[in-house]
């Protein structure tokens, strides 16, 4: 059942929303369908096509709810707001080959704020929990819960219909859609919590959605950029952990095991996305991923080019996370002290307060600089912010290493006195 929820939730919900055109009603019907499945499958076993079973059940429940609502409206015409039509629309089925993608574009309606668009899409189309979305946004879970609730209410109040947007309306919704897909990918690439480092089903769903958008809008370079970024990043999935599940850094990974066919595809998409005078944030990020993917060894990575790419990215998309990544690249070019100076300026600004990778990156540069006691403090700070078990194991190992180094350094200093 857990696997069916992870893999089929988005498909079942999107198909049900197409019937109800009411998000809350659709969610209730899908949840009821999963409850029914739990009872039925315990007796008869999981069907060959769980998605079809769940979708059929949810849509039946939705149609029953619509019939009850229609009956109520016919009997109480003065008490029910006019203008509701329970019959689902049929337009646009040939434009969007997948109901999930239709739902993403619906959630990215311009009437909603960008934060609401992304949060609601992640909740509905991706099936992420409120906690997972909050971690992706770097906000408290309560804040994200309120944001999702407000977005749903806005859809109802603004009478935002569940339908395919006209072709002229697609570009204005594109950035929100790409942001949704990218956050889905990053949440799957490194899960914010739990035992697994990677949630492969989310990664694959994100790439699948990006391919759909690319086929729908083949002339949009930013779509190709996002697709390239995800393909190039995912190409090294098999080498990100060892057999025991321990995280392996880029410098430790066996590059012969990377998916080289994916790297070729991603590099070509990246080159296409970078053509032209105006380059979007996803195109530039893809070019950064291509530099890493095409380096034959870690030592051959062109870090100076990466610093320049991060400069380009900051101009196209000012972001403290980009500043942090640039600081790491600067450290590779000019030494850990230079990178630490950048990180400490970022730390003082408070822009990434609560972001687990800030103290983790600082700790690593402090370790490289031989400042073991300070590195230990930063590793402890990173551990307090980290809920993914694979990352916690990695940080704990590094903390133990620098802790031992700090003890040795203290003993040597005492002996010299």
C-alpha positions as CSV (number, residue, x, y, z in Angstrom):
1,X,0.0,0.0,0.0
2,X,2.8,2.4,0.8
3,X,4.3,1.7,-2.6
4,X,1.0,2.3,-4.3
5,X,0.6,5.6,-2.4
6,X,4.1,6.8,-3.5
7,X,3.8,5.8,-7.1
8,X,0.1,6.3,-7.9
9,X,-1.2,9.1,-5.7
10,X,-0.5,11.9,-8.3
11,X,-2.0,10.0,-11.2
12,X,-5.2,9.0,-9.2
13,X,-5.7,12.5,-7.7
14,X,-5.2,14.3,-11.1
15,X,-7.7,12.0,-12.8
16,X,-10.2,12.5,-10.0
17,X,-9.8,16.3,-10.0
18,X,-10.7,16.2,-13.7
19,X,-14.1,14.8,-12.7
20,X,-14.8,16.9,-9.6
21,X,-13.0,20.1,-10.5
22,X,-12.8,20.6,-6.7
23,X,-9.5,19.8,-5.1
24,X,-10.8,19.1,-1.6
25,X,-13.5,16.8,-2.8
26,X,-11.0,15.0,-5.1
27,X,-8.5,14.5,-2.2
28,X,-11.3,13.1,0.0
29,X,-12.4,10.7,-2.7
30,X,-8.8,9.5,-3.3
31,X,-8.2,9.0,0.4
32,X,-11.4,7.0,0.6
33,X,-10.2,4.9,-2.4
34,X,-7.0,4.1,-0.6
35,X,-9.0,3.0,2.5
36,X,-11.1,0.8,0.3
37,X,-8.0,-0.6,-1.3
38,X,-6.5,-1.5,2.0
39,X,-9.6,-3.6,2.9
40,X,-10.0,-5.1,-0.6
41,X,-6.4,-5.9,-1.3
42,X,-6.0,-7.5,2.1
43,X,-8.6,-10.1,1.0
44,X,-7.8,-10.5,-2.7
45,X,-4.2,-9.3,-3.1
46,X,-2.8,-6.3,-4.9
47,X,-4.3,-6.1,-8.5
48,X,-2.1,-6.2,-11.6
49,X,-2.8,-2.5,-12.2
50,X,-3.1,-0.7,-8.8
51,X,-3.4,2.7,-10.5
52,X,-6.4,1.7,-12.6
53,X,-8.1,0.1,-9.6
54,X,-7.6,3.2,-7.4
55,X,-8.5,5.6,-10.2
56,X,-11.8,3.8,-11.0
57,X,-12.7,3.6,-7.3
58,X,-11.9,7.3,-6.7
59,X,-13.8,8.5,-9.7
60,X,-16.8,6.4,-8.8
61,X,-16.8,8.0,-5.4
62,X,-16.4,11.4,-7.0
63,X,-19.3,10.8,-9.3
64,X,-21.5,9.7,-6.3
65,X,-20.5,12.9,-4.5
66,X,-21.4,15.0,-7.5
67,X,-24.7,13.3,-7.9
68,X,-25.5,13.9,-4.3
69,X,-24.5,17.5,-4.7
70,X,-26.6,17.9,-7.8
71,X,-29.6,16.4,-6.1
72,X,-29.2,18.7,-3.1
73,X,-29.0,21.7,-5.4
74,X,-32.1,20.7,-7.2
75,X,-34.0,20.4,-4.0
76,X,-32.6,23.5,-2.3
77,X,-32.1,26.0,-5.2
78,X,-32.3,29.1,-3.1
79,X,-29.7,27.9,-0.6
80,X,-27.1,26.8,-3.1
81,X,-24.9,29.2,-5.1
82,X,-25.8,29.1,-8.8
83,X,-23.5,28.4,-11.7
84,X,-22.2,25.0,-10.7
85,X,-22.1,22.3,-13.4
86,X,-21.1,18.8,-12.1
87,X,-20.3,17.4,-15.5
88,X,-16.5,17.4,-16.2
89,X,-15.1,19.4,-19.1
90,X,-13.8,17.5,-22.1
91,X,-11.6,20.2,-23.6
92,X,-7.9,19.9,-23.9
93,X,-7.4,16.2,-23.6
94,X,-5.3,16.0,-26.7
95,X,-3.0,18.8,-25.6
96,X,-2.0,17.4,-22.2
97,X,-1.1,13.7,-22.5
98,X,-1.1,13.3,-18.7
99,X,-3.6,14.6,-16.1
100,X,-0.8,15.2,-13.7
101,X,0.7,17.8,-16.0
102,X,-2.7,19.4,-16.5
103,X,-3.0,19.7,-12.7
104,X,0.5,21.3,-12.4
105,X,-0.5,24.0,-14.9
106,X,-3.8,24.5,-13.1
107,X,-2.1,25.0,-9.7
108,X,0.3,27.5,-11.4
109,X,-2.6,29.9,-12.2
110,X,-1.4,33.5,-12.1
111,X,-4.1,34.3,-9.5
112,X,-1.9,32.4,-6.9
113,X,1.4,33.7,-5.6
114,X,4.5,31.9,-6.7
115,X,5.0,30.4,-3.3
116,X,1.4,29.1,-3.3
117,X,1.7,27.7,-6.8
118,X,4.8,25.7,-6.0
119,X,3.6,24.5,-2.5
120,X,0.2,23.5,-3.8
121,X,1.5,21.6,-6.8
122,X,4.0,19.7,-4.6
123,X,1.3,18.8,-2.2
124,X,-1.3,17.7,-4.9
125,X,0.6,16.5,-7.9
126,X,3.6,15.1,-6.1
127,X,2.0,13.8,-3.0
128,X,4.6,15.3,-0.7
129,X,3.9,15.8,2.9
130,X,3.6,19.2,4.4
131,X,6.8,18.6,6.3
132,X,8.7,17.7,3.1
133,X,7.5,20.8,1.3
134,X,8.4,22.9,4.3
135,X,11.9,21.5,4.3
136,X,12.2,22.3,0.6
137,X,11.1,25.9,1.3
138,X,13.2,26.3,4.5
139,X,10.1,27.3,6.5
140,X,8.4,25.8,9.6
141,X,5.8,23.1,8.9
142,X,3.0,25.2,10.4
143,X,3.8,28.0,8.0
144,X,3.6,25.7,5.0
145,X,0.4,24.1,6.2
146,X,-1.2,27.5,6.4
147,X,0.1,28.4,2.9
148,X,-1.4,25.3,1.3
149,X,-4.7,25.9,3.0
150,X,-4.8,29.5,1.8
151,X,-4.0,28.4,-1.7
152,X,-6.8,26.0,-1.8
153,X,-9.2,28.6,-0.5
154,X,-8.0,31.0,-3.2
155,X,-8.7,28.5,-5.9
156,X,-12.3,28.2,-4.7
157,X,-12.8,31.9,-4.1
158,X,-11.3,32.9,-7.5
159,X,-13.3,30.1,-9.3
160,X,-10.1,28.8,-10.9
161,X,-11.3,26.0,-13.2
162,X,-9.5,22.7,-13.7
163,X,-8.9,23.0,-17.4
164,X,-6.1,23.2,-20.0
165,X,-4.8,26.8,-20.3
166,X,-5.0,28.3,-23.7
167,X,-1.7,28.2,-25.7
168,X,-1.2,32.0,-25.2
169,X,-1.3,31.5,-21.4
170,X,1.3,28.7,-21.2
171,X,4.4,30.9,-21.2
172,X,3.3,33.0,-18.2
173,X,2.8,29.8,-16.2
174,X,6.0,28.2,-17.4
175,X,8.4,29.4,-14.7
176,X,6.1,28.2,-11.9
177,X,5.7,24.8,-13.5
178,X,9.5,24.4,-14.0
179,X,10.1,25.5,-10.4
180,X,7.6,22.8,-9.2
181,X,9.3,20.1,-11.3
182,X,12.7,21.1,-10.1
183,X,11.7,21.1,-6.4
184,X,10.1,17.7,-6.9
185,X,13.4,16.5,-8.4
186,X,15.6,18.0,-5.6
187,X,13.3,16.5,-2.9
188,X,13.7,13.1,-4.5
189,X,17.5,13.6,-5.2
190,X,18.2,14.2,-1.5
191,X,15.2,13.4,0.7
192,X,14.8,16.0,3.4
193,X,14.0,13.2,6.0
194,X,13.9,9.5,6.4
195,X,16.4,6.6,5.9
196,X,16.7,6.8,2.1
197,X,19.1,9.4,0.5
198,X,17.2,9.2,-2.8
199,X,13.5,8.8,-3.5
200,X,13.8,7.4,-7.0
201,X,10.1,7.6,-7.7
202,X,10.1,11.4,-7.2
203,X,13.2,11.8,-9.3
204,X,11.8,9.7,-12.2
205,X,8.4,11.5,-11.9
206,X,10.1,14.9,-12.2
207,X,12.1,13.9,-15.3
208,X,9.0,12.4,-16.9
209,X,7.1,15.6,-16.3
210,X,9.9,17.7,-17.7
211,X,9.9,15.5,-20.9
212,X,6.2,16.1,-21.2
213,X,6.6,19.9,-21.0
214,X,9.5,19.7,-23.4
215,X,7.4,17.9,-26.0
216,X,4.6,20.4,-25.4
217,X,6.9,23.5,-25.7
218,X,9.8,22.4,-27.8
219,X,11.1,25.9,-28.5
220,X,11.5,26.9,-24.8
221,X,15.2,26.8,-24.0
222,X,14.6,26.9,-20.2
223,X,12.6,23.6,-20.5
224,X,15.5,22.0,-22.1
225,X,17.8,23.5,-19.5
226,X,15.8,22.0,-16.6
227,X,15.6,18.6,-18.3
228,X,19.4,18.7,-18.9
229,X,20.0,19.7,-15.3
230,X,18.0,16.8,-13.9
231,X,19.4,14.2,-16.4
232,X,23.0,15.2,-15.8
233,X,22.5,15.2,-12.0
234,X,20.7,11.9,-11.9
235,X,23.3,10.3,-14.1
236,X,25.5,9.6,-11.0
237,X,22.7,8.2,-8.9
238,X,24.2,4.7,-8.7
239,X,27.5,6.0,-7.2
240,X,26.2,8.5,-4.6
241,X,26.3,5.8,-1.8
242,X,28.4,2.7,-1.2
243,X,27.0,-0.8,-0.6
244,X,26.4,0.1,3.1
245,X,24.4,3.3,2.1
246,X,27.3,5.6,3.1
247,X,27.3,8.9,1.2
248,X,30.1,9.2,-1.3
249,X,31.3,12.6,-2.3
250,X,32.0,13.6,-6.0
251,X,35.7,13.0,-5.3
252,X,35.0,9.5,-4.1
253,X,32.6,8.3,-6.8
254,X,33.5,5.7,-9.5
255,X,32.8,7.7,-12.6
256,X,33.0,4.6,-14.8
257,X,29.6,3.7,-13.2
258,X,27.9,7.0,-14.2
259,X,25.2,6.7,-16.8
260,X,27.2,8.0,-19.8
261,X,24.3,7.7,-22.2
262,X,22.4,10.1,-20.0
263,X,25.4,12.4,-19.8
264,X,25.6,12.6,-23.6
265,X,21.9,13.4,-23.8
266,X,22.1,16.0,-20.9
267,X,25.1,17.7,-22.4
268,X,23.4,18.1,-25.8
269,X,20.3,19.5,-24.1
270,X,22.5,21.8,-22.0
271,X,24.3,23.1,-25.1
272,X,21.0,23.8,-26.8
273,X,19.7,25.6,-23.8
274,X,22.8,27.9,-23.6
275,X,22.4,29.1,-27.1
276,X,21.3,32.7,-27.4
277,X,22.2,36.0,-25.6
278,X,19.7,35.5,-22.8
279,X,20.2,32.4,-20.6
280,X,17.8,31.4,-17.9
281,X,18.7,30.0,-14.5
282,X,18.0,26.4,-15.4
283,X,20.1,26.6,-18.5
284,X,23.0,27.9,-16.5
285,X,22.6,25.3,-13.8
286,X,22.6,22.6,-16.4
287,X,25.9,24.0,-17.8
288,X,27.3,23.7,-14.3
289,X,26.1,20.1,-14.0
290,X,27.7,19.4,-17.4
291,X,31.1,20.7,-16.2
292,X,31.0,18.1,-13.4
293,X,29.6,15.3,-15.5
294,X,32.1,15.7,-18.3
295,X,35.2,15.9,-16.2
296,X,37.1,12.6,-16.6
297,X,38.3,12.8,-13.0
298,X,37.5,14.9,-10.0
299,X,41.0,16.5,-10.3
300,X,40.2,17.6,-13.9
301,X,37.1,19.6,-12.9
302,X,37.4,23.1,-14.3
303,X,36.7,25.0,-11.0
304,X,37.5,28.4,-12.5
305,X,34.9,27.9,-15.2
306,X,32.5,26.9,-12.4
307,X,33.1,30.1,-10.5
308,X,32.3,32.0,-13.7
309,X,29.2,30.0,-14.3
310,X,28.0,30.7,-10.7
311,X,28.7,34.4,-11.4
312,X,26.4,34.1,-14.4
313,X,23.8,32.3,-12.3
314,X,23.8,35.0,-9.6
315,X,23.1,37.6,-12.2
316,X,20.2,35.6,-13.7
317,X,18.9,34.4,-10.4
318,X,20.2,36.0,-7.2
319,X,20.0,33.4,-4.5
320,X,21.8,32.7,-1.2
321,X,22.0,29.0,-2.1
322,X,23.8,29.9,-5.3
323,X,26.2,32.1,-3.2
324,X,26.9,29.1,-1.0
325,X,27.7,26.9,-3.9
326,X,29.9,29.6,-5.4
327,X,31.8,29.8,-2.2
328,X,32.7,26.1,-2.4
329,X,33.9,26.6,-6.0
330,X,36.0,29.6,-4.9
331,X,37.6,27.4,-2.2
332,X,38.6,24.9,-4.8
333,X,40.3,27.7,-6.8
334,X,41.8,29.9,-4.1
335,X,41.9,27.7,-1.1
336,X,39.6,27.0,1.9
337,X,40.3,30.4,3.5
338,X,38.8,32.2,0.5
339,X,35.8,30.0,0.6
340,X,35.3,30.5,4.3
341,X,35.4,34.2,3.9
342,X,32.5,34.0,1.5
343,X,30.5,31.6,3.7
344,X,31.1,33.7,6.8
345,X,29.7,36.8,5.0
346,X,26.7,34.7,4.0
347,X,26.3,33.4,7.5
348,X,26.4,36.9,9.0
349,X,23.6,38.0,6.6
350,X,21.2,35.4,8.1
351,X,19.9,34.6,4.6
352,X,20.4,30.8,5.1
353,X,19.5,30.5,8.7
354,X,18.3,27.0,9.3
355,X,19.7,25.7,6.0
356,X,21.6,22.5,6.8
357,X,24.1,22.7,4.0
358,X,25.5,26.1,5.3
359,X,27.1,24.7,8.5
360,X,28.0,21.5,6.6
361,X,29.9,23.4,3.9
362,X,31.6,25.6,6.5
363,X,32.6,22.5,8.5
364,X,34.2,20.9,5.5
365,X,36.3,24.0,4.7
366,X,37.3,24.4,8.3
367,X,38.4,20.8,8.3
368,X,40.4,21.4,5.1
369,X,42.0,24.4,6.8
370,X,43.1,22.3,9.8
371,X,40.8,24.1,12.2
372,X,39.4,20.9,13.7
373,X,37.7,22.3,16.8
374,X,35.8,24.9,14.8
375,X,34.9,22.2,12.2
376,X,33.5,20.0,14.9
377,X,31.2,22.8,16.1
378,X,29.9,23.4,12.6
379,X,29.4,19.6,12.0
380,X,27.3,19.5,15.2
381,X,25.3,22.5,14.0
382,X,24.7,20.7,10.7
383,X,23.6,17.5,12.5
384,X,21.0,19.4,14.5
385,X,19.4,20.6,11.3
386,X,19.6,17.3,9.4
387,X,16.8,14.7,9.4
388,X,17.9,12.5,6.5
389,X,19.6,9.4,8.1
390,X,22.2,8.9,5.4
391,X,23.3,12.5,5.7
392,X,23.3,12.2,9.5
393,X,25.6,9.2,9.4
394,X,28.0,11.0,7.0
395,X,28.1,14.1,9.3
396,X,28.6,12.0,12.4
397,X,31.5,10.3,10.8
398,X,33.1,13.6,9.9
399,X,32.5,14.9,13.4
400,X,34.2,11.9,14.9
401,X,37.2,12.4,12.6
402,X,37.7,16.1,13.4
403,X,36.9,15.5,17.0
404,X,39.9,13.1,17.1
405,X,42.0,15.6,15.3
406,X,41.0,18.3,17.8
407,X,42.0,16.1,20.7
408,X,45.4,15.4,19.2
409,X,46.0,19.1,18.4
410,X,45.1,20.0,22.0
411,X,47.5,17.4,23.4
412,X,50.3,18.6,21.2
413,X,49.7,22.2,22.2
414,X,49.7,21.2,25.9
415,X,53.0,19.3,25.4
416,X,54.6,22.3,23.9
417,X,53.8,24.5,26.9
